[in-house]
Amino acid sequence: MIPTSTKDLINIANSKYAVVVAVAKRARELSEHNKNNTDYRLSTMVTYALDEILTEKITVKK
């Protein structure tokens, strides 16, 4: 995955902080569902969460 630019993150929400909190919450949800998986990695869950937010599968409350 290509690293996301800060400009793209600002377009999602009013602040970078809101995006970070949303990504952390979603990554936590994903990790709870996948913790029994043998290929589990938290960094992968963060990447999936960020991708879901960037593709607008998950929305950040403004």
PDB file of N, CA, C, O and CB in Angstrom:
ATOM      1  N   MET A   1       0.848  -1.179   0.000  1.00  0.00           N
ATOM      2  CA  MET A   1       0.000   0.000   0.000  1.00  0.00           C
ATOM      3  C   MET A   1       0.888   1.234   0.000  1.00  0.00           C
ATOM      4  O   MET A   1       1.887   1.291   0.718  1.00  0.00           O
ATOM      5  CB  MET A   1      -0.962   0.002   1.220  1.00  0.00           C
ATOM      6  N   ILE A   2       0.527   2.205  -0.793  1.00  0.00           N
ATOM      7  CA  ILE A   2       1.248   3.466  -0.854  1.00  0.00           C
ATOM      8  C   ILE A   2       0.867   4.305   0.362  1.00  0.00           C
ATOM      9  O   ILE A   2      -0.317   4.426   0.677  1.00  0.00           O
ATOM     10  CB  ILE A   2       0.941   4.225  -2.179  1.00  0.00           C
ATOM     11  N   PRO A   3       1.845   4.884   1.046  1.00  0.00           N
ATOM     12  CA  PRO A   3       1.508   5.712   2.222  1.00  0.00           C
ATOM     13  C   PRO A   3       0.570   6.859   1.845  1.00  0.00           C
ATOM     14  O   PRO A   3       0.697   7.459   0.778  1.00  0.00           O
ATOM     15  CB  PRO A   3       2.791   6.280   2.868  1.00  0.00           C
ATOM     16  N   THR A   4      -0.346   7.141   2.717  1.00  0.00           N
ATOM     17  CA  THR A   4      -1.343   8.173   2.480  1.00  0.00           C
ATOM     18  C   THR A   4      -0.774   9.543   2.789  1.00  0.00           C
ATOM     19  O   THR A   4       0.010   9.708   3.724  1.00  0.00           O
ATOM     20  CB  THR A   4      -2.592   7.917   3.316  1.00  0.00           C
ATOM     21  N   SER A   5      -1.169  10.511   2.006  1.00  0.00           N
ATOM     22  CA  SER A   5      -0.692  11.862   2.265  1.00  0.00           C
ATOM     23  C   SER A   5      -1.563  12.518   3.339  1.00  0.00           C
ATOM     24  O   SER A   5      -2.714  12.135   3.551  1.00  0.00           O
ATOM     25  CB  SER A   5      -0.697  12.705   0.964  1.00  0.00           C
ATOM     26  N   THR A   6      -0.995  13.493   3.994  1.00  0.00           N
ATOM     27  CA  THR A   6      -1.714  14.213   5.041  1.00  0.00           C
ATOM     28  C   THR A   6      -2.899  14.963   4.453  1.00  0.00           C
ATOM     29  O   THR A   6      -3.928  15.104   5.115  1.00  0.00           O
ATOM     30  CB  THR A   6      -0.778  15.186   5.771  1.00  0.00           C
ATOM     31  N   LYS A   7      -2.775  15.439   3.243  1.00  0.00           N
ATOM     32  CA  LYS A   7      -3.878  16.159   2.598  1.00  0.00           C
ATOM     33  C   LYS A   7      -5.096  15.263   2.421  1.00  0.00           C
ATOM     34  O   LYS A   7      -6.230  15.709   2.598  1.00  0.00           O
ATOM     35  CB  LYS A   7      -3.434  16.709   1.240  1.00  0.00           C
ATOM     36  N   ASP A   8      -4.866  13.998   2.071  1.00  0.00           N
ATOM     37  CA  ASP A   8      -5.988  13.063   1.925  1.00  0.00           C
ATOM     38  C   ASP A   8      -6.679  12.822   3.259  1.00  0.00           C
ATOM     39  O   ASP A   8      -7.901  12.690   3.319  1.00  0.00           O
ATOM     40  CB  ASP A   8      -5.504  11.731   1.340  1.00  0.00           C
ATOM     41  N   LEU A   9      -5.894  12.765   4.324  1.00  0.00           N
ATOM     42  CA  LEU A   9      -6.463  12.531   5.647  1.00  0.00           C
ATOM     43  C   LEU A   9      -7.269  13.725   6.137  1.00  0.00           C
ATOM     44  O   LEU A   9      -8.298  13.548   6.789  1.00  0.00           O
ATOM     45  CB  LEU A   9      -5.362  12.211   6.641  1.00  0.00           C
ATOM     46  N   ILE A  10      -6.822  14.930   5.835  1.00  0.00           N
ATOM     47  CA  ILE A  10      -7.548  16.131   6.246  1.00  0.00           C
ATOM     48  C   ILE A  10      -8.895  16.216   5.525  1.00  0.00           C
ATOM     49  O   ILE A  10      -9.863  16.728   6.087  1.00  0.00           O
ATOM     50  CB  ILE A  10      -6.707  17.395   5.963  1.00  0.00           C
ATOM     51  N   ASN A  11      -8.967  15.723   4.296  1.00  0.00           N
ATOM     52  CA  ASN A  11     -10.234  15.745   3.557  1.00  0.00           C
ATOM     53  C   ASN A  11     -11.263  14.802   4.161  1.00  0.00           C
ATOM     54  O   ASN A  11     -12.463  14.992   3.967  1.00  0.00           O
ATOM     55  CB  ASN A  11     -10.000  15.377   2.101  1.00  0.00           C
ATOM     56  N   ILE A  12     -10.813  13.798   4.886  1.00  0.00           N
ATOM     57  CA  ILE A  12     -11.725  12.840   5.500  1.00  0.00           C
ATOM     58  C   ILE A  12     -12.403  13.426   6.724  1.00  0.00           C
ATOM     59  O   ILE A  12     -13.601  13.231   6.927  1.00  0.00           O
ATOM     60  CB  ILE A  12     -10.983  11.573   5.877  1.00  0.00           C
ATOM     61  N   ALA A  13     -11.641  14.144   7.541  1.00  0.00           N
ATOM     62  CA  ALA A  13     -12.185  14.728   8.770  1.00  0.00           C
ATOM     63  C   ALA A  13     -11.549  16.099   8.978  1.00  0.00           C
ATOM     64  O   ALA A  13     -10.646  16.501   8.244  1.00  0.00           O
ATOM     65  CB  ALA A  13     -11.928  13.797  10.006  1.00  0.00           C
ATOM     66  N   ASN A  14     -12.036  16.799   9.984  1.00  0.00           N
ATOM     67  CA  ASN A  14     -11.530  18.137  10.250  1.00  0.00           C
ATOM     68  C   ASN A  14     -10.117  18.137  10.827  1.00  0.00           C
ATOM     69  O   ASN A  14      -9.387  19.119  10.691  1.00  0.00           O
ATOM     70  CB  ASN A  14     -12.456  18.848  11.191  1.00  0.00           C
ATOM     71  N   SER A  15      -9.738  17.049  11.461  1.00  0.00           N
ATOM     72  CA  SER A  15      -8.409  17.011  12.067  1.00  0.00           C
ATOM     73  C   SER A  15      -7.779  15.641  11.888  1.00  0.00           C
ATOM     74  O   SER A  15      -8.471  14.636  11.717  1.00  0.00           O
ATOM     75  CB  SER A  15      -8.481  17.369  13.555  1.00  0.00           C
ATOM     76  N   LYS A  16      -6.460  15.621  11.931  1.00  0.00           N
ATOM     77  CA  LYS A  16      -5.735  14.356  11.855  1.00  0.00           C
ATOM     78  C   LYS A  16      -6.026  13.509  13.085  1.00  0.00           C
ATOM     79  O   LYS A  16      -6.046  12.281  13.009  1.00  0.00           O
ATOM     80  CB  LYS A  16      -4.222  14.601  11.718  1.00  0.00           C
ATOM     81  N   TYR A  17      -6.250  14.162  14.210  1.00  0.00           N
ATOM     82  CA  TYR A  17      -6.544  13.453  15.444  1.00  0.00           C
ATOM     83  C   TYR A  17      -7.799  12.598  15.307  1.00  0.00           C
ATOM     84  O   TYR A  17      -7.821  11.453  15.759  1.00  0.00           O
ATOM     85  CB  TYR A  17      -6.704  14.440  16.592  1.00  0.00           C
ATOM     86  N   ALA A  18      -8.835  13.141  14.690  1.00  0.00           N
ATOM     87  CA  ALA A  18     -10.085  12.395  14.499  1.00  0.00           C
ATOM     88  C   ALA A  18      -9.859  11.168  13.632  1.00  0.00           C
ATOM     89  O   ALA A  18     -10.445  10.115  13.883  1.00  0.00           O
ATOM     90  CB  ALA A  18     -11.156  13.292  13.866  1.00  0.00           C
ATOM     91  N   VAL A  19      -9.024  11.291  12.626  1.00  0.00           N
ATOM     92  CA  VAL A  19      -8.724  10.157  11.754  1.00  0.00           C
ATOM     93  C   VAL A  19      -7.934   9.099  12.515  1.00  0.00           C
ATOM     94  O   VAL A  19      -8.202   7.906  12.378  1.00  0.00           O
ATOM     95  CB  VAL A  19      -7.940  10.620  10.509  1.00  0.00           C
ATOM     96  N   VAL A  20      -6.966   9.526  13.312  1.00  0.00           N
ATOM     97  CA  VAL A  20      -6.155   8.587  14.089  1.00  0.00           C
ATOM     98  C   VAL A  20      -7.026   7.812  15.070  1.00  0.00           C
ATOM     99  O   VAL A  20      -6.866   6.600  15.218  1.00  0.00           O
ATOM    100  CB  VAL A  20      -5.037   9.331  14.844  1.00  0.00           C
ATOM    101  N   VAL A  21      -7.941   8.496  15.736  1.00  0.00           N
ATOM    102  CA  VAL A  21      -8.833   7.828  16.692  1.00  0.00           C
ATOM    103  C   VAL A  21      -9.738   6.836  15.959  1.00  0.00           C
ATOM    104  O   VAL A  21      -9.948   5.722  16.438  1.00  0.00           O
ATOM    105  CB  VAL A  21      -9.689   8.869  17.469  1.00  0.00           C
ATOM    106  N   ALA A  22     -10.265   7.226  14.821  1.00  0.00           N
ATOM    107  CA  ALA A  22     -11.146   6.338  14.060  1.00  0.00           C
ATOM    108  C   ALA A  22     -10.392   5.103  13.571  1.00  0.00           C
ATOM    109  O   ALA A  22     -10.918   3.992  13.627  1.00  0.00           O
ATOM    110  CB  ALA A  22     -11.760   7.086  12.869  1.00  0.00           C
ATOM    111  N   VAL A  23      -9.175   5.292  13.096  1.00  0.00           N
ATOM    112  CA  VAL A  23      -8.362   4.159  12.637  1.00  0.00           C
ATOM    113  C   VAL A  23      -8.039   3.235  13.805  1.00  0.00           C
ATOM    114  O   VAL A  23      -8.089   2.014  13.656  1.00  0.00           O
ATOM    115  CB  VAL A  23      -7.057   4.654  11.970  1.00  0.00           C
ATOM    116  N   ALA A  24      -7.713   3.793  14.948  1.00  0.00           N
ATOM    117  CA  ALA A  24      -7.380   2.972  16.119  1.00  0.00           C
ATOM    118  C   ALA A  24      -8.586   2.154  16.578  1.00  0.00           C
ATOM    119  O   ALA A  24      -8.449   0.978  16.916  1.00  0.00           O
ATOM    120  CB  ALA A  24      -6.878   3.859  17.272  1.00  0.00           C
ATOM    121  N   LYS A  25      -9.763   2.773  16.589  1.00  0.00           N
ATOM    122  CA  LYS A  25     -10.964   2.051  17.005  1.00  0.00           C
ATOM    123  C   LYS A  25     -11.294   0.922  16.031  1.00  0.00           C
ATOM    124  O   LYS A  25     -11.634  -0.187  16.444  1.00  0.00           O
ATOM    125  CB  LYS A  25     -12.152   3.013  17.116  1.00  0.00           C
ATOM    126  N   ARG A  26     -11.193   1.212  14.748  1.00  0.00           N
ATOM    127  CA  ARG A  26     -11.499   0.180  13.744  1.00  0.00           C
ATOM    128  C   ARG A  26     -10.459  -0.938  13.781  1.00  0.00           C
ATOM    129  O   ARG A  26     -10.813  -2.109  13.646  1.00  0.00           O
ATOM    130  CB  ARG A  26     -11.560   0.800  12.329  1.00  0.00           C
ATOM    131  N   ALA A  27      -9.193  -0.600  13.960  1.00  0.00           N
ATOM    132  CA  ALA A  27      -8.145  -1.616  14.045  1.00  0.00           C
ATOM    133  C   ALA A  27      -8.369  -2.511  15.254  1.00  0.00           C
ATOM    134  O   ALA A  27      -8.115  -3.714  15.195  1.00  0.00           O
ATOM    135  CB  ALA A  27      -6.757  -0.959  14.120  1.00  0.00           C
ATOM    136  N   ARG A  28      -8.841  -1.934  16.341  1.00  0.00           N
ATOM    137  CA  ARG A  28      -9.150  -2.719  17.546  1.00  0.00           C
ATOM    138  C   ARG A  28     -10.277  -3.717  17.260  1.00  0.00           C
ATOM    139  O   ARG A  28     -10.205  -4.876  17.668  1.00  0.00           O
ATOM    140  CB  ARG A  28      -9.547  -1.781  18.720  1.00  0.00           C
ATOM    141  N   GLU A  29     -11.328  -3.255  16.550  1.00  0.00           N
ATOM    142  CA  GLU A  29     -12.430  -4.142  16.192  1.00  0.00           C
ATOM    143  C   GLU A  29     -11.942  -5.290  15.304  1.00  0.00           C
ATOM    144  O   GLU A  29     -12.301  -6.449  15.514  1.00  0.00           O
ATOM    145  CB  GLU A  29     -13.538  -3.353  15.480  1.00  0.00           C
ATOM    146  N   LEU A  30     -11.125  -4.950  14.316  1.00  0.00           N
ATOM    147  CA  LEU A  30     -10.601  -5.969  13.413  1.00  0.00           C
ATOM    148  C   LEU A  30      -9.705  -6.962  14.148  1.00  0.00           C
ATOM    149  O   LEU A  30      -9.747  -8.161  13.874  1.00  0.00           O
ATOM    150  CB  LEU A  30      -9.830  -5.316  12.273  1.00  0.00           C
ATOM    151  N   SER A  31      -8.902  -6.468  15.072  1.00  0.00           N
ATOM    152  CA  SER A  31      -7.996  -7.359  15.798  1.00  0.00           C
ATOM    153  C   SER A  31      -8.764  -8.305  16.711  1.00  0.00           C
ATOM    154  O   SER A  31      -8.344  -9.445  16.911  1.00  0.00           O
ATOM    155  CB  SER A  31      -6.992  -6.548  16.614  1.00  0.00           C
ATOM    156  N   GLU A  32      -9.886  -7.847  17.270  1.00  0.00           N
ATOM    157  CA  GLU A  32     -10.700  -8.721  18.107  1.00  0.00           C
ATOM    158  C   GLU A  32     -11.286  -9.880  17.292  1.00  0.00           C
ATOM    159  O   GLU A  32     -11.416 -10.994  17.800  1.00  0.00           O
ATOM    160  CB  GLU A  32     -11.826  -7.919  18.771  1.00  0.00           C
ATOM    161  N   HIS A  33     -11.636  -9.617  16.038  1.00  0.00           N
ATOM    162  CA  HIS A  33     -12.202 -10.654  15.181  1.00  0.00           C
ATOM    163  C   HIS A  33     -11.135 -11.615  14.659  1.00  0.00           C
ATOM    164  O   HIS A  33     -11.436 -12.772  14.364  1.00  0.00           O
ATOM    165  CB  HIS A  33     -12.936 -10.017  14.014  1.00  0.00           C
ATOM    166  N   ASN A  34      -9.902 -11.149  14.545  1.00  0.00           N
ATOM    167  CA  ASN A  34      -8.846 -11.943  13.910  1.00  0.00           C
ATOM    168  C   ASN A  34      -7.772 -12.446  14.865  1.00  0.00           C
ATOM    169  O   ASN A  34      -6.753 -12.959  14.401  1.00  0.00           O
ATOM    170  CB  ASN A  34      -8.200 -11.137  12.847  1.00  0.00           C
ATOM    171  N   LYS A  35      -7.952 -12.325  16.161  1.00  0.00           N
ATOM    172  CA  LYS A  35      -6.868 -12.695  17.064  1.00  0.00           C
ATOM    173  C   LYS A  35      -6.616 -14.203  17.115  1.00  0.00           C
ATOM    174  O   LYS A  35      -5.547 -14.621  17.561  1.00  0.00           O
ATOM    175  CB  LYS A  35      -7.171 -12.191  18.448  1.00  0.00           C
ATOM    176  N   ASN A  36      -7.555 -15.022  16.678  1.00  0.00           N
ATOM    177  CA  ASN A  36      -7.338 -16.464  16.614  1.00  0.00           C
ATOM    178  C   ASN A  36      -6.691 -16.896  15.299  1.00  0.00           C
ATOM    179  O   ASN A  36      -6.314 -18.058  15.144  1.00  0.00           O
ATOM    180  CB  ASN A  36      -8.652 -17.192  16.799  1.00  0.00           C
ATOM    181  N   ASN A  37      -6.565 -15.984  14.371  1.00  0.00           N
ATOM    182  CA  ASN A  37      -5.951 -16.259  13.079  1.00  0.00           C
ATOM    183  C   ASN A  37      -4.439 -16.419  13.259  1.00  0.00           C
ATOM    184  O   ASN A  37      -3.824 -15.659  14.007  1.00  0.00           O
ATOM    185  CB  ASN A  37      -6.271 -15.124  12.062  1.00  0.00           C
ATOM    186  N   THR A  38      -3.848 -17.380  12.595  1.00  0.00           N
ATOM    187  CA  THR A  38      -2.409 -17.617  12.742  1.00  0.00           C
ATOM    188  C   THR A  38      -1.565 -16.533  12.076  1.00  0.00           C
ATOM    189  O   THR A  38      -0.416 -16.329  12.467  1.00  0.00           O
ATOM    190  CB  THR A  38      -2.046 -18.969  12.160  1.00  0.00           C
ATOM    191  N   ASP A  39      -2.107 -15.835  11.082  1.00  0.00           N
ATOM    192  CA  ASP A  39      -1.369 -14.777  10.383  1.00  0.00           C
ATOM    193  C   ASP A  39      -1.657 -13.392  10.948  1.00  0.00           C
ATOM    194  O   ASP A  39      -1.444 -12.386  10.271  1.00  0.00           O
ATOM    195  CB  ASP A  39      -1.706 -14.799   8.907  1.00  0.00           C
ATOM    196  N   TYR A  40      -2.139 -13.338  12.182  1.00  0.00           N
ATOM    197  CA  TYR A  40      -2.544 -12.075  12.807  1.00  0.00           C
ATOM    198  C   TYR A  40      -1.354 -11.161  13.067  1.00  0.00           C
ATOM    199  O   TYR A  40      -0.345 -11.580  13.633  1.00  0.00           O
ATOM    200  CB  TYR A  40      -3.277 -12.346  14.113  1.00  0.00           C
ATOM    201  N   ARG A  41      -1.486  -9.917  12.648  1.00  0.00           N
ATOM    202  CA  ARG A  41      -0.530  -8.862  12.972  1.00  0.00           C
ATOM    203  C   ARG A  41      -1.315  -7.580  13.167  1.00  0.00           C
ATOM    204  O   ARG A  41      -2.185  -7.245  12.363  1.00  0.00           O
ATOM    205  CB  ARG A  41       0.560  -8.698  11.853  1.00  0.00           C
ATOM    206  N   LEU A  42      -1.006  -6.866  14.238  1.00  0.00           N
ATOM    207  CA  LEU A  42      -1.724  -5.625  14.515  1.00  0.00           C
ATOM    208  C   LEU A  42      -1.462  -4.587  13.432  1.00  0.00           C
ATOM    209  O   LEU A  42      -2.370  -3.840  13.067  1.00  0.00           O
ATOM    210  CB  LEU A  42      -1.323  -5.070  15.882  1.00  0.00           C
ATOM    211  N   SER A  43      -0.241  -4.523  12.911  1.00  0.00           N
ATOM    212  CA  SER A  43       0.066  -3.545  11.864  1.00  0.00           C
ATOM    213  C   SER A  43      -0.785  -3.781  10.623  1.00  0.00           C
ATOM    214  O   SER A  43      -1.148  -2.830   9.931  1.00  0.00           O
ATOM    215  CB  SER A  43       1.552  -3.604  11.496  1.00  0.00           C
ATOM    216  N   THR A  44      -1.101  -5.019  10.342  1.00  0.00           N
ATOM    217  CA  THR A  44      -1.967  -5.333   9.211  1.00  0.00           C
ATOM    218  C   THR A  44      -3.385  -4.829   9.466  1.00  0.00           C
ATOM    219  O   THR A  44      -4.049  -4.346   8.549  1.00  0.00           O
ATOM    220  CB  THR A  44      -1.978  -6.847   8.944  1.00  0.00           C
ATOM    221  N   MET A  45      -3.842  -4.940  10.692  1.00  0.00           N
ATOM    222  CA  MET A  45      -5.182  -4.472  11.043  1.00  0.00           C
ATOM    223  C   MET A  45      -5.266  -2.948  10.909  1.00  0.00           C
ATOM    224  O   MET A  45      -6.288  -2.414  10.478  1.00  0.00           O
ATOM    225  CB  MET A  45      -5.550  -4.908  12.481  1.00  0.00           C
ATOM    226  N   VAL A  46      -4.203  -2.262  11.276  1.00  0.00           N
ATOM    227  CA  VAL A  46      -4.169  -0.805  11.134  1.00  0.00           C
ATOM    228  C   VAL A  46      -4.212  -0.427   9.652  1.00  0.00           C
ATOM    229  O   VAL A  46      -4.899   0.521   9.270  1.00  0.00           O
ATOM    230  CB  VAL A  46      -2.897  -0.214  11.810  1.00  0.00           C
ATOM    231  N   THR A  47      -3.489  -1.160   8.830  1.00  0.00           N
ATOM    232  CA  THR A  47      -3.499  -0.907   7.392  1.00  0.00           C
ATOM    233  C   THR A  47      -4.896  -1.130   6.812  1.00  0.00           C
ATOM    234  O   THR A  47      -5.373  -0.327   6.010  1.00  0.00           O
ATOM    235  CB  THR A  47      -2.478  -1.810   6.681  1.00  0.00           C
ATOM    236  N   TYR A  48      -5.550  -2.219   7.217  1.00  0.00           N
ATOM    237  CA  TYR A  48      -6.915  -2.482   6.747  1.00  0.00           C
ATOM    238  C   TYR A  48      -7.873  -1.383   7.203  1.00  0.00           C
ATOM    239  O   TYR A  48      -8.721  -0.934   6.432  1.00  0.00           O
ATOM    240  CB  TYR A  48      -7.403  -3.851   7.256  1.00  0.00           C
ATOM    241  N   ALA A  49      -7.735  -0.955   8.448  1.00  0.00           N
ATOM    242  CA  ALA A  49      -8.615   0.085   8.977  1.00  0.00           C
ATOM    243  C   ALA A  49      -8.432   1.397   8.214  1.00  0.00           C
ATOM    244  O   ALA A  49      -9.408   2.061   7.865  1.00  0.00           O
ATOM    245  CB  ALA A  49      -8.349   0.301  10.473  1.00  0.00           C
ATOM    246  N   LEU A  50      -7.193   1.761   7.962  1.00  0.00           N
ATOM    247  CA  LEU A  50      -6.919   2.992   7.215  1.00  0.00           C
ATOM    248  C   LEU A  50      -7.462   2.893   5.794  1.00  0.00           C
ATOM    249  O   LEU A  50      -8.007   3.862   5.265  1.00  0.00           O
ATOM    250  CB  LEU A  50      -5.407   3.283   7.186  1.00  0.00           C
ATOM    251  N   ASP A  51      -7.316   1.736   5.183  1.00  0.00           N
ATOM    252  CA  ASP A  51      -7.826   1.535   3.836  1.00  0.00           C
ATOM    253  C   ASP A  51      -9.350   1.646   3.804  1.00  0.00           C
ATOM    254  O   ASP A  51      -9.907   2.235   2.878  1.00  0.00           O
ATOM    255  CB  ASP A  51      -7.382   0.174   3.299  1.00  0.00           C
ATOM    256  N   GLU A  52     -10.026   1.088   4.805  1.00  0.00           N
ATOM    257  CA  GLU A  52     -11.484   1.184   4.862  1.00  0.00           C
ATOM    258  C   GLU A  52     -11.942   2.628   5.012  1.00  0.00           C
ATOM    259  O   GLU A  52     -12.952   3.023   4.429  1.00  0.00           O
ATOM    260  CB  GLU A  52     -12.026   0.346   6.014  1.00  0.00           C
ATOM    261  N   ILE A  53     -11.222   3.403   5.775  1.00  0.00           N
ATOM    262  CA  ILE A  53     -11.589   4.805   5.963  1.00  0.00           C
ATOM    263  C   ILE A  53     -11.317   5.609   4.700  1.00  0.00           C
ATOM    264  O   ILE A  53     -12.113   6.474   4.334  1.00  0.00           O
ATOM    265  CB  ILE A  53     -10.825   5.408   7.146  1.00  0.00           C
ATOM    266  N   LEU A  54     -10.208   5.336   4.035  1.00  0.00           N
ATOM    267  CA  LEU A  54      -9.886   6.061   2.804  1.00  0.00           C
ATOM    268  C   LEU A  54     -10.847   5.723   1.673  1.00  0.00           C
ATOM    269  O   LEU A  54     -11.151   6.586   0.849  1.00  0.00           O
ATOM    270  CB  LEU A  54      -8.464   5.755   2.373  1.00  0.00           C
ATOM    271  N   THR A  55     -11.332   4.487   1.616  1.00  0.00           N
ATOM    272  CA  THR A  55     -12.275   4.109   0.565  1.00  0.00           C
ATOM    273  C   THR A  55     -13.721   4.361   0.975  1.00  0.00           C
ATOM    274  O   THR A  55     -14.651   3.987   0.261  1.00  0.00           O
ATOM    275  CB  THR A  55     -12.094   2.649   0.204  1.00  0.00           C
ATOM    276  N   GLU A  56     -13.902   4.998   2.128  1.00  0.00           N
ATOM    277  CA  GLU A  56     -15.198   5.419   2.651  1.00  0.00           C
ATOM    278  C   GLU A  56     -16.139   4.256   2.961  1.00  0.00           C
ATOM    279  O   GLU A  56     -17.358   4.415   2.904  1.00  0.00           O
ATOM    280  CB  GLU A  56     -15.857   6.340   1.671  1.00  0.00           C
ATOM    281  N   LYS A  57     -15.582   3.089   3.288  1.00  0.00           N
ATOM    282  CA  LYS A  57     -16.407   1.989   3.805  1.00  0.00           C
ATOM    283  C   LYS A  57     -16.798   2.320   5.241  1.00  0.00           C
ATOM    284  O   LYS A  57     -17.868   1.929   5.708  1.00  0.00           O
ATOM    285  CB  LYS A  57     -15.644   0.613   3.731  1.00  0.00           C
ATOM    286  N   ILE A  58     -15.929   3.039   5.932  1.00  0.00           N
ATOM    287  CA  ILE A  58     -16.157   3.504   7.288  1.00  0.00           C
ATOM    288  C   ILE A  58     -16.076   5.022   7.242  1.00  0.00           C
ATOM    289  O   ILE A  58     -15.170   5.568   6.613  1.00  0.00           O
ATOM    290  CB  ILE A  58     -15.119   2.890   8.308  1.00  0.00           C
ATOM    291  N   THR A  59     -16.992   5.707   7.888  1.00  0.00           N
ATOM    292  CA  THR A  59     -16.961   7.170   7.880  1.00  0.00           C
ATOM    293  C   THR A  59     -16.536   7.686   9.250  1.00  0.00           C
ATOM    294  O   THR A  59     -16.786   7.057  10.278  1.00  0.00           O
ATOM    295  CB  THR A  59     -18.343   7.748   7.489  1.00  0.00           C
ATOM    296  N   VAL A  60     -15.897   8.831   9.237  1.00  0.00           N
ATOM    297  CA  VAL A  60     -15.452   9.499  10.462  1.00  0.00           C
ATOM    298  C   VAL A  60     -16.464  10.593  10.775  1.00  0.00           C
ATOM    299  O   VAL A  60     -16.776  11.423   9.921  1.00  0.00           O
ATOM    300  CB  VAL A  60     -13.994  10.090  10.311  1.00  0.00           C
ATOM    301  N   LYS A  61     -16.972  10.589  11.995  1.00  0.00           N
ATOM    302  CA  LYS A  61     -17.915  11.628  12.382  1.00  0.00           C
ATOM    303  C   LYS A  61     -17.200  12.959  12.492  1.00  0.00           C
ATOM    304  O   LYS A  61     -16.116  13.051  13.068  1.00  0.00           O
ATOM    305  CB  LYS A  61     -18.605  11.276  13.706  1.00  0.00           C
ATOM    306  N   LYS A  62     -17.817  13.984  11.937  1.00  0.00           N
ATOM    307  CA  LYS A  62     -17.214  15.314  11.964  1.00  0.00           C
ATOM    308  C   LYS A  62     -17.800  16.160  13.063  1.00  0.00           C
ATOM    309  O   LYS A  62     -17.405  17.314  13.231  1.00  0.00           O
ATOM    310  CB  LYS A  62     -17.393  16.008  10.633  1.00  0.00           C
TER     311      LYS A  62
END
